[in-house]
Amino acid sequence: MAEFLTGAACFILLVVAVGLVRLLRGPGDADRLMAVQLLGTGSIALVLLTGVATASPALIDVALTLALLAAFAGVALVRASTARRPPDNSQ
């Protein structure tokens, strides 16, 4: 079972690497935001799979911390993109 979980973790690592490329080359803020969320979710899954495969309960705390950081990163990106936008005075 540990071999299967390690293989799944390697696959998720590949998906996270593709998301990193999208983050660096994304044409818009929405693309970058989705790539950051993919990186956060992928890294959480990677840490959880590694923790289960190695029977290390400390990695679950690391995964929870990554989940919290991914949520904050998404909020920060949304706030930064709306702060750069000029106000709409068309009324």
A tleap script that builds the chain and sets N, CA, C and O, in Angstrom:
source leaprc.protein.ff14SB
mol = sequence {
  NMET ALA GLU PHE LEU THR GLY ALA ALA CYS
  PHE ILE LEU LEU VAL VAL ALA VAL GLY LEU
  VAL ARG LEU LEU ARG GLY PRO GLY ASP ALA
  ASP ARG LEU MET ALA VAL GLN LEU LEU GLY
  THR GLY SER ILE ALA LEU VAL LEU LEU THR
  GLY VAL ALA THR ALA SER PRO ALA LEU ILE
  ASP VAL ALA LEU THR LEU ALA LEU LEU ALA
  ALA PHE ALA GLY VAL ALA LEU VAL ARG ALA
  SER THR ALA ARG ARG PRO PRO ASP ASN SER
  CGLN
}
set mol.1.N position { 0.814 -1.194 0.000 }
set mol.1.CA position { 0.000 0.000 0.000 }
set mol.1.C position { 0.858 1.259 0.000 }
set mol.1.O position { 0.478 2.269 -0.592 }
set mol.2.N position { 2.002 1.205 0.653 }
set mol.2.CA position { 2.876 2.378 0.708 }
set mol.2.C position { 3.412 2.727 -0.674 }
set mol.2.O position { 3.645 3.901 -0.962 }
set mol.3.N position { 3.615 1.723 -1.541 }
set mol.3.CA position { 4.107 1.990 -2.887 }
set mol.3.C position { 3.058 2.744 -3.697 }
set mol.3.O position { 3.386 3.666 -4.444 }
set mol.4.N position { 1.798 2.348 -3.544 }
set mol.4.CA position { 0.716 3.038 -4.247 }
set mol.4.C position { 0.614 4.493 -3.793 }
set mol.4.O position { 0.477 5.396 -4.618 }
set mol.5.N position { 0.682 4.718 -2.485 }
set mol.5.CA position { 0.596 6.079 -1.963 }
set mol.5.C position { 1.787 6.926 -2.413 }
set mol.5.O position { 1.629 8.114 -2.696 }
set mol.6.N position { 2.961 6.331 -2.481 }
set mol.6.CA position { 4.136 7.054 -2.964 }
set mol.6.C position { 3.987 7.398 -4.445 }
set mol.6.O position { 4.371 8.487 -4.871 }
set mol.7.N position { 3.440 6.486 -5.218 }
set mol.7.CA position { 3.188 6.768 -6.637 }
set mol.7.C position { 2.170 7.878 -6.816 }
set mol.7.O position { 2.336 8.740 -7.679 }
set mol.8.N position { 1.120 7.866 -6.011 }
set mol.8.CA position { 0.119 8.933 -6.073 }
set mol.8.C position { 0.735 10.271 -5.674 }
set mol.8.O position { 0.401 11.306 -6.252 }
set mol.9.N position { 1.627 10.257 -4.693 }
set mol.9.CA position { 2.298 11.491 -4.279 }
set mol.9.C position { 3.194 12.020 -5.400 }
set mol.9.O position { 3.283 13.231 -5.602 }
set mol.10.N position { 3.850 11.130 -6.121 }
set mol.10.CA position { 4.690 11.559 -7.256 }
set mol.10.C position { 3.837 12.165 -8.358 }
set mol.10.O position { 4.229 13.160 -8.968 }
set mol.11.N position { 2.674 11.576 -8.619 }
set mol.11.CA position { 1.770 12.130 -9.624 }
set mol.11.C position { 1.288 13.517 -9.217 }
set mol.11.O position { 1.236 14.422 -10.050 }
set mol.12.N position { 0.944 13.690 -7.973 }
set mol.12.CA position { 0.487 14.994 -7.497 }
set mol.12.C position { 1.620 16.009 -7.558 }
set mol.12.O position { 1.389 17.181 -7.856 }
set mol.13.N position { 2.835 15.569 -7.279 }
set mol.13.CA position { 3.989 16.458 -7.405 }
set mol.13.C position { 4.152 16.944 -8.839 }
set mol.13.O position { 4.499 18.104 -9.062 }
set mol.14.N position { 3.908 16.082 -9.806 }
set mol.14.CA position { 3.970 16.469 -11.212 }
set mol.14.C position { 2.892 17.502 -11.539 }
set mol.14.O position { 3.155 18.472 -12.250 }
set mol.15.N position { 1.686 17.297 -11.024 }
set mol.15.CA position { 0.594 18.241 -11.255 }
set mol.15.C position { 0.910 19.597 -10.613 }
set mol.15.O position { 0.612 20.642 -11.191 }
set mol.16.N position { 1.501 19.580 -9.441 }
set mol.16.CA position { 1.880 20.830 -8.772 }
set mol.16.C position { 2.959 21.560 -9.581 }
set mol.16.O position { 2.942 22.788 -9.659 }
set mol.17.N position { 3.886 20.826 -10.177 }
set mol.17.CA position { 4.918 21.448 -11.007 }
set mol.17.C position { 4.299 22.116 -12.237 }
set mol.17.O position { 4.718 23.206 -12.627 }
set mol.18.N position { 3.319 21.475 -12.840 }
set mol.18.CA position { 2.618 22.087 -13.979 }
set mol.18.C position { 1.875 23.341 -13.523 }
set mol.18.O position { 1.837 24.337 -14.246 }
set mol.19.N position { 1.291 23.297 -12.338 }
set mol.19.CA position { 0.618 24.481 -11.789 }
set mol.19.C position { 1.589 25.616 -11.529 }
set mol.19.O position { 1.227 26.782 -11.685 }
set mol.20.N position { 2.809 25.302 -11.138 }
set mol.20.CA position { 3.815 26.332 -10.921 }
set mol.20.C position { 4.179 27.020 -12.228 }
set mol.20.O position { 4.376 28.234 -12.259 }
set mol.21.N position { 4.268 26.256 -13.296 }
set mol.21.CA position { 4.525 26.849 -14.611 }
set mol.21.C position { 3.378 27.777 -14.995 }
set mol.21.O position { 3.602 28.865 -15.526 }
set mol.22.N position { 2.158 27.348 -14.725 }
set mol.22.CA position { 0.990 28.189 -15.031 }
set mol.22.C position { 0.975 29.453 -14.177 }
set mol.22.O position { 0.545 30.513 -14.630 }
set mol.23.N position { 1.440 29.332 -12.958 }
set mol.23.CA position { 1.502 30.493 -12.074 }
set mol.23.C position { 2.473 31.530 -12.615 }
set mol.23.O position { 2.197 32.729 -12.569 }
set mol.24.N position { 3.601 31.074 -13.123 }
set mol.24.CA position { 4.610 31.998 -13.628 }
set mol.24.C position { 4.237 32.589 -14.979 }
set mol.24.O position { 4.637 33.711 -15.288 }
set mol.25.N position { 3.478 31.854 -15.794 }
set mol.25.CA position { 3.169 32.306 -17.138 }
set mol.25.C position { 1.713 32.709 -17.312 }
set mol.25.O position { 1.293 32.992 -18.434 }
set mol.26.N position { 0.939 32.745 -16.254 }
set mol.26.CA position { -0.481 33.044 -16.372 }
set mol.26.C position { -0.735 34.431 -16.929 }
set mol.26.O position { -0.129 35.401 -16.474 }
set mol.27.N position { -1.629 34.538 -17.916 }
set mol.27.CA position { -1.857 35.850 -18.522 }
set mol.27.C position { -2.654 36.799 -17.629 }
set mol.27.O position { -2.523 38.016 -17.763 }
set mol.28.N position { -3.453 36.286 -16.746 }
set mol.28.CA position { -4.286 37.165 -15.930 }
set mol.28.C position { -4.218 36.818 -14.460 }
set mol.28.O position { -3.652 35.802 -14.059 }
set mol.29.N position { -4.812 37.692 -13.673 }
set mol.29.CA position { -4.828 37.478 -12.230 }
set mol.29.C position { -5.659 36.259 -11.847 }
set mol.29.O position { -5.317 35.546 -10.904 }
set mol.30.N position { -6.754 36.016 -12.575 }
set mol.30.CA position { -7.598 34.863 -12.253 }
set mol.30.C position { -6.844 33.555 -12.489 }
set mol.30.O position { -6.976 32.605 -11.717 }
set mol.31.N position { -6.057 33.515 -13.559 }
set mol.31.CA position { -5.260 32.310 -13.820 }
set mol.31.C position { -4.235 32.092 -12.725 }
set mol.31.O position { -4.010 30.962 -12.291 }
set mol.32.N position { -3.626 33.154 -12.285 }
set mol.32.CA position { -2.631 33.042 -11.214 }
set mol.32.C position { -3.283 32.619 -9.902 }
set mol.32.O position { -2.720 31.825 -9.149 }
set mol.33.N position { -4.464 33.149 -9.636 }
set mol.33.CA position { -5.173 32.777 -8.416 }
set mol.33.C position { -5.521 31.291 -8.416 }
set mol.33.O position { -5.354 30.613 -7.402 }
set mol.34.N position { -5.996 30.794 -9.532 }
set mol.34.CA position { -6.329 29.377 -9.613 }
set mol.34.C position { -5.077 28.514 -9.506 }
set mol.34.O position { -5.126 27.426 -8.932 }
set mol.35.N position { -3.957 28.985 -10.049 }
set mol.35.CA position { -2.710 28.223 -9.931 }
set mol.35.C position { -2.228 28.192 -8.488 }
set mol.35.O position { -1.713 27.170 -8.035 }
set mol.36.N position { -2.385 29.287 -7.761 }
set mol.36.CA position { -1.997 29.304 -6.348 }
set mol.36.C position { -2.868 28.342 -5.550 }
set mol.36.O position { -2.371 27.638 -4.671 }
set mol.37.N position { -4.152 28.309 -5.848 }
set mol.37.CA position { -5.034 27.368 -5.153 }
set mol.37.C position { -4.674 25.926 -5.491 }
set mol.37.O position { -4.740 25.051 -4.628 }
set mol.38.N position { -4.289 25.672 -6.754 }
set mol.38.CA position { -3.841 24.333 -7.132 }
set mol.38.C position { -2.569 23.956 -6.390 }
set mol.38.O position { -2.430 22.822 -5.932 }
set mol.39.N position { -1.636 24.899 -6.268 }
set mol.39.CA position { -0.411 24.619 -5.528 }
set mol.39.C position { -0.699 24.313 -4.071 }
set mol.39.O position { -0.104 23.402 -3.496 }
set mol.40.N position { -1.601 25.060 -3.476 }
set mol.40.CA position { -1.942 24.815 -2.077 }
set mol.40.C position { -2.609 23.465 -1.880 }
set mol.40.O position { -2.240 22.712 -0.979 }
set mol.41.N position { -3.582 23.158 -2.712 }
set mol.41.CA position { -4.288 21.892 -2.602 }
set mol.41.C position { -3.368 20.719 -2.909 }
set mol.41.O position { -3.406 19.697 -2.224 }
set mol.42.N position { -2.545 20.870 -3.934 }
set mol.42.CA position { -1.615 19.803 -4.296 }
set mol.42.C position { -0.585 19.546 -3.223 }
set mol.42.O position { -0.249 18.397 -2.939 }
set mol.43.N position { -0.082 20.611 -2.626 }
set mol.43.CA position { 0.917 20.406 -1.576 }
set mol.43.C position { 0.296 19.781 -0.332 }
set mol.43.O position { 0.951 18.997 0.354 }
set mol.44.N position { -0.934 20.111 -0.039 }
set mol.44.CA position { -1.621 19.487 1.089 }
set mol.44.C position { -1.810 17.995 0.825 }
set mol.44.O position { -1.556 17.166 1.699 }
set mol.45.N position { -2.257 17.663 -0.381 }
set mol.45.CA position { -2.437 16.251 -0.733 }
set mol.45.C position { -1.107 15.512 -0.715 }
set mol.45.O position { -1.038 14.365 -0.272 }
set mol.46.N position { -0.061 16.157 -1.191 }
set mol.46.CA position { 1.267 15.531 -1.207 }
set mol.46.C position { 1.753 15.237 0.209 }
set mol.46.O position { 2.269 14.152 0.477 }
set mol.47.N position { 1.593 16.182 1.097 }
set mol.47.CA position { 2.032 15.982 2.478 }
set mol.47.C position { 1.183 14.921 3.177 }
set mol.47.O position { 1.713 14.102 3.926 }
set mol.48.N position { -0.130 14.929 2.939 }
set mol.48.CA position { -0.984 13.917 3.557 }
set mol.48.C position { -0.655 12.515 3.055 }
set mol.48.O position { -0.585 11.575 3.847 }
set mol.49.N position { -0.451 12.367 1.748 }
set mol.49.CA position { -0.102 11.052 1.211 }
set mol.49.C position { 1.248 10.576 1.745 }
set mol.49.O position { 1.420 9.399 2.062 }
set mol.50.N position { 2.190 11.490 1.841 }
set mol.50.CA position { 3.497 11.119 2.380 }
set mol.50.C position { 3.387 10.738 3.856 }
set mol.50.O position { 4.037 9.794 4.304 }
set mol.51.N position { 2.576 11.462 4.601 }
set mol.51.CA position { 2.386 11.150 6.016 }
set mol.51.C position { 1.753 9.795 6.233 }
set mol.51.O position { 2.142 9.067 7.146 }
set mol.52.N position { 0.779 9.445 5.403 }
set mol.52.CA position { 0.139 8.140 5.545 }
set mol.52.C position { 1.087 7.032 5.091 }
set mol.52.O position { 1.145 5.970 5.711 }
set mol.53.N position { 1.833 7.279 4.006 }
set mol.53.CA position { 2.748 6.252 3.493 }
set mol.53.C position { 3.878 5.958 4.473 }
set mol.53.O position { 4.332 4.817 4.565 }
set mol.54.N position { 4.339 6.973 5.206 }
set mol.54.CA position { 5.448 6.778 6.145 }
set mol.54.C position { 4.978 6.622 7.584 }
set mol.54.O position { 5.799 6.472 8.489 }
set mol.55.N position { 3.664 6.654 7.808 }
set mol.55.CA position { 3.071 6.540 9.149 }
set mol.55.C position { 3.627 7.598 10.092 }
set mol.55.O position { 4.016 7.300 11.221 }
set mol.56.N position { 3.658 8.841 9.609 }
set mol.56.CA position { 4.161 9.963 10.398 }
set mol.56.C position { 3.008 10.920 10.707 }
set mol.56.O position { 2.607 11.691 9.836 }
set mol.57.N position { 2.470 10.885 11.927 }
set mol.57.CA position { 1.330 11.758 12.247 }
set mol.57.C position { 1.689 13.235 12.321 }
set mol.57.O position { 0.795 14.080 12.273 }
set mol.58.N position { 2.957 13.568 12.434 }
set mol.58.CA position { 3.348 14.980 12.498 }
set mol.58.C position { 3.093 15.684 11.174 }
set mol.58.O position { 2.906 16.900 11.146 }
set mol.59.N position { 3.083 14.942 10.087 }
set mol.59.CA position { 2.850 15.568 8.782 }
set mol.59.C position { 1.412 16.039 8.617 }
set mol.59.O position { 1.143 16.894 7.773 }
set mol.60.N position { 0.493 15.509 9.393 }
set mol.60.CA position { -0.891 15.972 9.320 }
set mol.60.C position { -0.981 17.415 9.809 }
set mol.60.O position { -1.737 18.210 9.251 }
set mol.61.N position { -0.220 17.759 10.841 }
set mol.61.CA position { -0.188 19.145 11.313 }
set mol.61.C position { 0.407 20.061 10.252 }
set mol.61.O position { -0.043 21.194 10.078 }
set mol.62.N position { 1.405 19.573 9.555 }
set mol.62.CA position { 2.001 20.357 8.475 }
set mol.62.C position { 0.970 20.587 7.369 }
set mol.62.O position { 0.896 21.684 6.816 }
set mol.63.N position { 0.180 19.571 7.044 }
set mol.63.CA position { -0.845 19.704 6.014 }
set mol.63.C position { -1.918 20.712 6.425 }
set mol.63.O position { -2.385 21.488 5.592 }
set mol.64.N position { -2.308 20.709 7.681 }
set mol.64.CA position { -3.285 21.693 8.154 }
set mol.64.C position { -2.736 23.106 8.082 }
set mol.64.O position { -3.463 24.042 7.750 }
set mol.65.N position { -1.458 23.266 8.391 }
set mol.65.CA position { -0.827 24.584 8.281 }
set mol.65.C position { -0.779 25.038 6.830 }
set mol.65.O position { -1.028 26.208 6.538 }
set mol.66.N position { -0.464 24.131 5.923 }
set mol.66.CA position { -0.459 24.477 4.504 }
set mol.66.C position { -1.850 24.859 4.011 }
set mol.66.O position { -1.987 25.750 3.173 }
set mol.67.N position { -2.883 24.193 4.524 }
set mol.67.CA position { -4.249 24.542 4.139 }
set mol.67.C position { -4.589 25.960 4.575 }
set mol.67.O position { -5.224 26.709 3.832 }
set mol.68.N position { -4.174 26.320 5.758 }
set mol.68.CA position { -4.411 27.671 6.244 }
set mol.68.C position { -3.650 28.700 5.422 }
set mol.68.O position { -4.195 29.749 5.078 }
set mol.69.N position { -2.410 28.408 5.111 }
set mol.69.CA position { -1.608 29.331 4.297 }
set mol.69.C position { -2.155 29.469 2.883 }
set mol.69.O position { -2.110 30.560 2.315 }
set mol.70.N position { -2.668 28.395 2.305 }
set mol.70.CA position { -3.239 28.460 0.958 }
set mol.70.C position { -4.487 29.353 0.943 }
set mol.70.O position { -4.706 30.104 -0.007 }
set mol.71.N position { -5.286 29.267 1.983 }
set mol.71.CA position { -6.470 30.126 2.056 }
set mol.71.C position { -6.062 31.590 2.174 }
set mol.71.O position { -6.650 32.451 1.519 }
set mol.72.N position { -5.068 31.878 2.998 }
set mol.72.CA position { -4.595 33.257 3.125 }
set mol.72.C position { -3.967 33.766 1.836 }
set mol.72.O position { -4.114 34.942 1.502 }
set mol.73.N position { -3.274 32.907 1.112 }
set mol.73.CA position { -2.666 33.312 -0.156 }
set mol.73.C position { -3.734 33.679 -1.181 }
set mol.73.O position { -3.575 34.643 -1.931 }
set mol.74.N position { -4.816 32.916 -1.214 }
set mol.74.CA position { -5.911 33.230 -2.130 }
set mol.74.C position { -6.556 34.566 -1.801 }
set mol.74.O position { -6.834 35.363 -2.697 }
set mol.75.N position { -6.792 34.811 -0.532 }
set mol.75.CA position { -7.382 36.089 -0.114 }
set mol.75.C position { -6.439 37.247 -0.418 }
set mol.75.O position { -6.882 38.306 -0.862 }
set mol.76.N position { -5.152 37.057 -0.186 }
set mol.76.CA position { -4.180 38.114 -0.454 }
set mol.76.C position { -4.105 38.434 -1.942 }
set mol.76.O position { -3.986 39.601 -2.316 }
set mol.77.N position { -4.171 37.427 -2.785 }
set mol.77.CA position { -4.142 37.682 -4.226 }
set mol.77.C position { -5.377 38.428 -4.697 }
set mol.77.O position { -5.280 39.311 -5.549 }
set mol.78.N position { -6.538 38.084 -4.154 }
set mol.78.CA position { -7.765 38.789 -4.531 }
set mol.78.C position { -7.703 40.239 -4.068 }
set mol.78.O position { -8.080 41.147 -4.809 }
set mol.79.N position { -7.233 40.455 -2.852 }
set mol.79.CA position { -7.139 41.824 -2.343 }
set mol.79.C position { -6.121 42.649 -3.130 }
set mol.79.O position { -6.341 43.835 -3.372 }
set mol.80.N position { -5.026 42.039 -3.524 }
set mol.80.CA position { -4.014 42.761 -4.290 }
set mol.80.C position { -4.522 43.106 -5.682 }
set mol.80.O position { -4.226 44.184 -6.198 }
set mol.81.N position { -5.279 42.212 -6.291 }
set mol.81.CA position { -5.778 42.498 -7.637 }
set mol.81.C position { -6.875 43.551 -7.614 }
set mol.81.O position { -6.992 44.325 -8.564 }
set mol.82.N position { -7.682 43.604 -6.559 }
set mol.82.CA position { -8.714 44.638 -6.489 }
set mol.82.C position { -8.139 45.975 -6.053 }
set mol.82.O position { -8.722 47.017 -6.352 }
set mol.83.N position { -7.018 45.971 -5.358 }
set mol.83.CA position { -6.398 47.237 -4.934 }
set mol.83.C position { -5.756 47.952 -6.117 }
set mol.83.O position { -5.671 49.180 -6.113 }
set mol.84.N position { -5.305 47.219 -7.122 }
set mol.84.CA position { -4.679 47.839 -8.287 }
set mol.84.C position { -5.688 48.382 -9.272 }
set mol.84.O position { -5.341 49.218 -10.107 }
set mol.85.N position { -6.918 47.935 -9.200 }
set mol.85.CA position { -7.938 48.356 -10.132 }
set mol.85.C position { -8.425 49.764 -9.785 }
set mol.85.O position { -8.727 50.038 -8.623 }
set mol.86.N position { -8.507 50.664 -10.774 }
set mol.86.CA position { -8.995 52.015 -10.461 }
set mol.86.C position { -10.491 51.985 -10.129 }
set mol.86.O position { -11.213 51.112 -10.612 }
set mol.87.N position { -10.954 52.918 -9.319 }
set mol.87.CA position { -12.375 52.924 -8.957 }
set mol.87.C position { -13.231 53.236 -10.161 }
set mol.87.O position { -12.817 53.973 -11.055 }
set mol.88.N position { -14.440 52.667 -10.184 }
set mol.88.CA position { -15.376 52.864 -11.270 }
set mol.88.C position { -16.243 54.088 -10.970 }
set mol.88.O position { -17.095 54.046 -10.082 }
set mol.89.N position { -16.026 55.179 -11.711 }
set mol.89.CA position { -16.780 56.426 -11.497 }
set mol.89.C position { -17.742 56.686 -12.651 }
set mol.89.O position { -17.899 57.833 -13.071 }
set mol.90.N position { -18.375 55.666 -13.161 }
set mol.90.CA position { -19.259 55.821 -14.326 }
set mol.90.C position { -20.681 56.187 -13.935 }
set mol.90.O position { -21.555 56.232 -14.801 }
set mol.91.N position { -20.938 56.445 -12.687 }
set mol.91.CA position { -22.317 56.739 -12.241 }
set mol.91.C position { -22.680 58.164 -12.492 }
set mol.91.O position { -23.795 58.581 -12.180 }
savepdb mol mol.pdb
quit
